[in-house]
Amino acid sequence: MTYIIAQPCVDVLDRSCVEECPVDCIYEGKRMLYIHPDECVDCGACEPACPVEAIFYEDDVPEEWDQYYNANVAFFDDLGSPGGAAKTGPVDKDHPFVAALPPQNQE
């Protein structure tokens, strides 16, 4: 089990969750952040830190955003498990589903 980042993060990239993550498992894509499912220890520290309420426990992702589960997991197919987002830095890609989204107008 893991936490998932969903639609409210797209084009926001606030990074408050990154600062709270004790295991450095939140990676930055071009348009949103992604939680590595194998590196996440399910501590939940990231969830209350998110100012746009984009982070959900995988079983609690709202139905309208259920496709973000696959986007979070598949984002790491090519990246593997580098063992920490800080040493990897921003990744110059997004999951194709996220990349194809129109620009998000966040208030």
C-alpha positions as a Markdown table, in Angstrom:
| # | Residue | x | y | z |
|---|---|---|---|---|
| 1 | Met | 0.0 | 0.0 | 0.0 |
| 2 | Thr | 1.1 | 3.6 | -0.6 |
| 3 | Tyr | 0.0 | 7.1 | -0.9 |
| 4 | Ile | -1.1 | 8.6 | -4.3 |
| 5 | Ile | -0.8 | 12.2 | -5.6 |
| 6 | Ala | -3.9 | 13.2 | -7.7 |
| 7 | Gln | -5.2 | 16.0 | -10.0 |
| 8 | Pro | -5.0 | 18.9 | -7.5 |
| 9 | Cys | -1.1 | 18.7 | -7.8 |
| 10 | Val | -1.0 | 19.1 | -11.5 |
| 11 | Asp | 0.7 | 22.4 | -12.5 |
| 12 | Val | 1.0 | 23.3 | -8.8 |
| 13 | Leu | 4.1 | 21.4 | -7.6 |
| 14 | Asp | 4.0 | 23.0 | -4.1 |
| 15 | Arg | 6.6 | 20.6 | -2.6 |
| 16 | Ser | 5.4 | 21.0 | 1.0 |
| 17 | Cys | 4.9 | 17.3 | 1.1 |
| 18 | Val | 8.6 | 16.8 | -0.1 |
| 19 | Glu | 9.8 | 18.7 | 3.0 |
| 20 | Glu | 7.8 | 16.4 | 5.3 |
| 21 | Cys | 8.7 | 13.0 | 3.7 |
| 22 | Pro | 11.1 | 11.2 | 6.0 |
| 23 | Val | 12.2 | 8.8 | 3.3 |
| 24 | Asp | 12.6 | 11.1 | 0.3 |
| 25 | Cys | 10.2 | 9.2 | -1.9 |
| 26 | Ile | 8.3 | 12.0 | -3.5 |
| 27 | Tyr | 9.7 | 12.7 | -7.0 |
| 28 | Glu | 9.2 | 15.7 | -9.2 |
| 29 | Gly | 7.9 | 15.3 | -12.7 |
| 30 | Lys | 7.4 | 18.2 | -15.2 |
| 31 | Arg | 3.8 | 19.0 | -14.1 |
| 32 | Met | 3.2 | 17.1 | -10.8 |
| 33 | Leu | 4.8 | 15.2 | -8.0 |
| 34 | Tyr | 4.8 | 11.4 | -7.7 |
| 35 | Ile | 5.2 | 9.1 | -4.7 |
| 36 | His | 7.4 | 6.0 | -5.3 |
| 37 | Pro | 5.2 | 3.0 | -4.3 |
| 38 | Asp | 8.2 | 0.9 | -3.3 |
| 39 | Glu | 10.1 | 3.6 | -1.3 |
| 40 | Cys | 7.0 | 5.0 | 0.6 |
| 41 | Val | 6.8 | 3.7 | 4.1 |
| 42 | Asp | 3.1 | 4.7 | 4.5 |
| 43 | Cys | 3.8 | 7.1 | 7.4 |
| 44 | Gly | 1.3 | 9.7 | 6.1 |
| 45 | Ala | 3.4 | 12.7 | 6.9 |
| 46 | Cys | 2.9 | 14.1 | 3.4 |
| 47 | Glu | -0.9 | 14.1 | 3.4 |
| 48 | Pro | -1.6 | 16.9 | 5.9 |
| 49 | Ala | 1.3 | 18.9 | 4.5 |
| 50 | Cys | -0.3 | 19.2 | 1.0 |
| 51 | Pro | -2.0 | 22.7 | 0.7 |
| 52 | Val | -4.2 | 21.6 | -2.2 |
| 53 | Glu | -5.3 | 18.2 | -0.7 |
| 54 | Ala | -3.9 | 16.2 | -3.6 |
| 55 | Ile | -2.5 | 13.3 | -1.5 |
| 56 | Phe | -4.6 | 10.2 | -0.6 |
| 57 | Tyr | -4.0 | 6.8 | 0.8 |
| 58 | Glu | -4.3 | 4.5 | -2.2 |
| 59 | Asp | -7.7 | 3.0 | -1.0 |
| 60 | Asp | -9.1 | 6.5 | -0.4 |
| 61 | Val | -8.4 | 8.1 | -3.8 |
| 62 | Pro | -11.7 | 9.7 | -5.0 |
| 63 | Glu | -13.2 | 7.7 | -7.9 |
| 64 | Glu | -12.9 | 10.6 | -10.4 |
| 65 | Trp | -9.1 | 10.5 | -9.8 |
| 66 | Asp | -8.6 | 6.7 | -9.7 |
| 67 | Gln | -6.4 | 6.9 | -12.9 |
| 68 | Tyr | -3.8 | 8.7 | -10.9 |
| 69 | Tyr | -3.0 | 5.4 | -9.1 |
| 70 | Asn | -1.6 | 4.0 | -12.3 |
| 71 | Ala | 0.1 | 7.3 | -13.2 |
| 72 | Asn | 2.0 | 7.3 | -9.9 |
| 73 | Val | 3.0 | 3.7 | -10.2 |
| 74 | Ala | 3.9 | 3.7 | -13.9 |
| 75 | Phe | 5.9 | 6.9 | -13.6 |
| 76 | Phe | 8.7 | 4.8 | -12.1 |
| 77 | Asp | 8.7 | 2.0 | -14.8 |
| 78 | Asp | 11.7 | 3.5 | -16.5 |
| 79 | Leu | 13.2 | 5.3 | -13.5 |
| 80 | Gly | 13.3 | 2.2 | -11.3 |
| 81 | Ser | 14.0 | 2.7 | -7.6 |
| 82 | Pro | 16.8 | 5.2 | -7.3 |
| 83 | Gly | 16.6 | 5.3 | -3.5 |
| 84 | Gly | 15.7 | 9.0 | -3.1 |
| 85 | Ala | 14.3 | 11.9 | -4.9 |
| 86 | Ala | 16.9 | 14.4 | -3.7 |
| 87 | Lys | 19.8 | 12.7 | -5.5 |
| 88 | Thr | 17.6 | 12.2 | -8.7 |
| 89 | Gly | 16.4 | 15.8 | -8.9 |
| 90 | Pro | 13.5 | 16.8 | -11.2 |
| 91 | Val | 12.6 | 14.2 | -13.8 |
| 92 | Asp | 12.0 | 15.8 | -17.2 |
| 93 | Lys | 8.8 | 13.8 | -17.9 |
| 94 | Asp | 5.4 | 13.0 | -16.7 |
| 95 | His | 3.1 | 9.9 | -17.0 |
| 96 | Pro | 1.5 | 10.2 | -20.5 |
| 97 | Phe | -1.9 | 10.7 | -18.8 |
| 98 | Val | -0.7 | 13.7 | -16.9 |
| 99 | Ala | 1.3 | 15.1 | -19.8 |
| 100 | Ala | -1.8 | 15.0 | -22.0 |
| 101 | Leu | -3.9 | 17.0 | -19.5 |
| 102 | Pro | -4.8 | 20.6 | -20.5 |
| 103 | Pro | -3.2 | 23.3 | -18.3 |
| 104 | Gln | -4.8 | 23.3 | -14.9 |
| 105 | Asn | -6.1 | 26.6 | -13.6 |
| 106 | Gln | -5.6 | 26.3 | -9.9 |
| 107 | Glu | -7.0 | 29.0 | -7.6 |
